[in-house]
């Protein structure tokens, strides 16, 4: 199984994929939040920088819980992680 970083890199760089079709779900203070893939400004090391109401915020990649394409789950963190 691919890591979350490998999936994000694939979505960003694979010309066969449309990044607009993807949604990222991540944990923030116990709450599951979602952002469109296009909100990601860049991925650096183990963080992703996103646009958050006109300001940049960084989210650790280990907080990502799942990635969907058109509502279908294409990557999900194992429950034990």
Steps between C-alpha positions, in 0.01 A plus 500: 500500500623847416571759768299820518796691354527259207128544430522880515803499269319270256192724491717807450724360226311225313360669189228233474345622828294814557595654838165682513329162551682431829416585860735463796360411845717572803472519879520842665451522876298177498272615218505350149537782248509493122667716238508482121835382365538834321529673841846345539764757412796265542622186673827530690645211693231370732270805472258644249445875475141598425309817430278565801281806446778687324767398750744215482467217750712186530359159578712197590445221248444247780168676571360398160238230551371443147505625143197479274448539127148605406373375836667157472777419750830440316730504806427452870726479803478169680296522823802401710702802382 
